[in-house]
Amino acid sequence: MSLYSIKMRASAAKKHISGSEKIVPSNQIAPCVDQLVRRGMSHSKGEPDQLSVKITKIEEASVLSFDALPVRTVEVDDHHAGLDEIRKFIRSLNISRADEIIALLSETYAMRGAMLLDVDTLERLEPDRERGVRATCMDAQRTILPPEMEKNHFAEAIVLATKVAHAPNIIGELCISDDPEYVTGYAASLETGYLRITKLKPRGSENGGRIFLYRGGRQEVDKTISFLQEQPVIVKNIPPLSPPGPPRDKFAFLDEALQNIRDNHLYRSLKTIQSAQSANVRYQGKDMLMLASNDYLDMSCVDEVKAYAAQILQQYGTGSGGSRLITGNTDIHERLEEKLAAFKHTEAALVFNTGYVANLATITSLMGKGDVIFSDELNHASIIDGCRLSRADIVVYKHNDMDDLERKLRENPCAKGMIVSDAVFSMDGDILNLPRFVRLADQYHLLSMVDEAHSTGVIGRTGRGIVEYYGSTCAPDVLMGTLSKSVGSEGGFVCGSRKLIEYLINRARGFIFSTSLSPVTMAASLKALEYIEEHPERVHALQENIRFFCGCLQQKGLDVHSETAIIPILVGDEQKAVEVSQALFDAGFFISAIRYPTVEKGSARLRAALMATHTRAQLQAAADAIAGILREKEI
Ligand SMILES: *Cc1c(COP(=O)(O)O)cnc(C)c1O
């Protein structure tokens, strides 16, 4: 059966009111004309004084057929935000003059057709500037004509946009409707698809227009125009017409996720402490024994530390005013870094705003695409995030298993890479096999990086961490740590060679693009490190407490071992762990339950964290309570 193009156009006083077109088989001409005429006669803009219908036979063989562009709706708050989306779209096409192109839209308001714009020179290429170039001779594919051929902006726009996107040398299209009630417009290209932008003009405005974005030679303009105006196109698979409908609840995913978390007994909430962070705290109006703090040496409450921080507060004020490279570098910052380097026996040190940022910034600046990072499966989240963000290949090896690490090093040869590990693992409290770790890194010419968050101030004869623990016989290339745990303050740090620190200052984004910590915080860390150096008995008291507490629990028949301030007491089931922790809270012991996703599913545990200032009597009472409740709950 032959195909026909049917075009209807209605006007009043020579002004366009409405127009529409279809491509139909010959047996559908009559009903189609009927509907188009009715539509032309009943437009909201008024009754026409002229209505024409033009019926033209087209060669079926000449018809091209395309799949509709995929549609993506971009919800925007107002038309300014909508135009921002257009700007982004234009830039995504590698066009630099987005703002000028958007401004040109206003020149198309009075045109029947579209502007044909050379996107590089901004020359207008349409032969008739008043009329513009029209894309015609296209329709949606349908087997039978729908009974109600309602005007549907959306479907018609997709048909047009799909045809235009396939025109030679057209790289994109911008469109705002001139219908005052229709504020949704679009940007479209073959690459991006059809971006339906919910607001592109204020309601009530008749300012609509269209630009075809052209990139190509002048001699090909005619070919483009002829495709747009004459090439018959049928568009298939138009997505279901989605009327605006009731607005979806854009927050629904939050409710679903939270419910899911609750259903799995993984819901977390904040606990409010109403006192200083020390061995004894006030929580919900009750005095509790703190067995969950990382302030292992109880440094945040040492008088000398507080007094020095207060003095610096008076002298320097509260904030640093800028990043380290701009205004935020004081002599206190530099003194702290000198102290850190001396404390860890390295050439130099650099302070970051948190340990988390130190890991992110250090790993991402040292490693990149094509490099390989070998990472312990139980490494801290900040190491994992740093590895991911670096875009290096990540090879995860079994926890503290140097044989597995060696196997993976052999299997994954690389030109540049790093091995990274916690020194003391934050959930299990066990200690990295540093000598073998460093040997393997050297043997395979990889950087070695160790996170000393839980080893600084805790292990080693004078609390200097993992290097001292192993008798200072070996040291990693990158020694990272935090000031927020046993130093009792805030901030992260990296210790290493002068060259490494110089590199980080110049490359670590987390260092460069963040306001530095206040001199007050630096002063607290500085004085705390001095204090730890001058009072090794504080470290010894912590180490004695660890031995004593583990002994108490072992006497109660619990299989508990640790050389560090982190003492895991395995429970297993997530819900049971929460119940045990709750019972301990009720009994006055502040002790955390650690669950998935912090640890593996089914390996939920109590995580007791000891402090140098816990007394033997307190630790004995805590051990008794823990053993009692575990027995009661049959764990
Ligand atoms: C706490 C911790 C960090 C993060 O340090 P913050 O200073 O708290 O940001 C990094 N690594 C490990 C192993 C940690 O336990």
The ligand as an SDF file (V2000), in Angstrom:
LIG
                    3D

 15 15  0  0  0  0  0  0  0  0999 V2000
   40.2230    6.1180   62.7830 C   0  0  0  0  0  0  0  0  0  0  0  0
   41.0220    5.5980   61.6690 C   0  0  0  0  0  0  0  0  0  0  0  0
   41.3460    6.4030   60.5770 C   0  0  0  0  0  0  0  0  0  0  0  0
   40.7580    7.7620   60.4050 C   0  0  0  0  0  0  0  0  0  0  0  0
   41.3300    8.6880   61.2450 O   0  0  0  0  0  0  0  0  0  0  0  0
   40.4830    9.9790   61.6820 P   0  0  0  0  0  0  0  0  0  0  0  0
   41.4860   10.9010   62.2010 O   0  0  0  0  0  0  0  0  0  0  0  0
   39.4960    9.5160   62.6920 O   0  0  0  0  0  0  0  0  0  0  0  0
   39.8090   10.4700   60.4490 O   0  0  0  0  0  0  0  0  0  0  0  0
   42.1700    5.8890   59.6100 C   0  0  0  0  0  0  0  0  0  0  0  0
   42.6460    4.6380   59.6780 N   0  0  0  0  0  0  0  0  0  0  0  0
   42.3370    3.8260   60.7000 C   0  0  0  0  0  0  0  0  0  0  0  0
   42.9040    2.4390   60.7320 C   0  0  0  0  0  0  0  0  0  0  0  0
   41.5090    4.2670   61.7180 C   0  0  0  0  0  0  0  0  0  0  0  0
   41.1730    3.4540   62.7130 O   0  0  0  0  0  0  0  0  0  0  0  0
  1  2  1  0
  2  3  1  0
  2 14  2  0
  3  4  1  0
  3 10  2  0
  4  5  1  0
  5  6  1  0
  6  7  2  0
  6  8  1  0
  6  9  1  0
 10 11  1  0
 11 12  2  0
 12 13  1  0
 12 14  1  0
 14 15  1  0
M  END
$$$$
